[in-house]
Amino acid sequence: MNKRDFLKTYGQKKTKYGAHKTVVDGIKFDSRKEAERYYQLKFLEKQGTIKNLQRQVKFVLIPTQRDKDGKLLERERSYIADFVYIMHGERIVEDTKGFKTAEYKLKKALMLYIHGILIHET
């Protein structure tokens, strides 16, 4: 299967930041750029360069907070990584970004502070 057949953009409407939703292997991606990166990572995994490729991995930044009666005070805040994989024995947390929102910048800083993880951006 060639790259053109592998990546299929669906719908004509762009997202808020100009990205096109894209389907690869029956998986919907928020952007063509993210889908293309997935295609590259799947190739690297097949070659053995990386292993244990995962998508949409959740990292809790602030857990749910409840009062003494169990009433919800604040919902959980988390960061969801586009990709997580192992390369040269190191866990890589990766995000495919076209536009860095203020929320993303804050979550990136919290990932480093709380989990000691520097997010790799592509």
N, C-alpha and C positions, 0 to 999 in steps of 0.2 A: 504494500500500500504506500503510495507516495504522500508527501506532506499535504498537497492540495486536497486529496481525498480524505486525509486524516482530520483536517480542520474544516469544520462547517459552521459558518456564521449563520445564525437564525435571526429573523426579524430585521426590520429596517431601522427601528428606533434605537438611538444611542442612549446610553445612560447619562446621568447628570454630568459626568466628567468626560463624556465623549467616547466611552468604550462601547464596543459591540459585544453582546452576549454571544458566546461560541460554544459549540458542542464537540467534544472529543471522546471517543470510545463510549458514547452515550452519557457522558458526564457534562453537565452545564457549567461553564466558567463565566466569571463576570466580565472578562475581556479576552480579546484575541491574543493579547500579549501573554496573559496567564496561560491560555491554552497552548500557545507555542512553547512556553517554558516547560509545561507538562510533557509535551512531545519530546523536547530535548532531554529532560530528566529520565523519561521512560527509555530512551535510547541509551543513555549512560548506565542505567540500571541493567539493561540487557547486555551491555558490554562488560559489566562487572566493575565499572569505575565507582559507582555508588551502590548502596544497598538499603533495603527497608524503606523505600519511598512511601511516604504517607501524605495524604491531602487533608486540609481543613482540621488541623490538630489544635485543640483548645488548651489554652494556658490560663488558669485563674489568676487574676491580678488582685482582686478584692473579693473575698467570699461574701455570700449572702449574710445580711445582718438582721437579726430579729430581737424583739424585746423579750423580757422575762416570761411573757405569756405565749411566745411563739409568733406574735404578729410581725409581719414583714415590715422592716424599716427601710432597708435598701436592698435592691436586687444585686446579684453577683455581677461583677465587671470582669470581662475576660478579653483576651486577645486570641484570635483564630489565625494561625499561620497558614499561608497558602500551601507550603510544602515543608516537610521535615524528612531528612534522610541522613544516612551515615556515609561519610567520605573520609578515607584514611583514618578510620577509627574515631572520628569526631562527629558528634551530632550537629547537623546544620539546620537552622531554622531560617526559612527563606520566605520573603514576601515579594510579590511582583507588583511594582508600583508604577503608575503613570503620573499620579498626582498625590502628593503627601498632604493629607488633611491635618488640621490641628489635633484632632482626636487620635490619628495614627501616630503622630509625633509623641504625644503623651504616652500612648500605650508602648511605643518602642522604648522610651526612657524607663517606664515601669518594668518592662521585661528585663532590662539590664539590671535595674536596682533590686528587684524582687527575686528573679530567677537566675541572675548572672548570665543571661543569654543576650548576645548581640545579634540582632536580626540582620541577615544578609539580604540586601535589596537588589533586585534585578529589574 
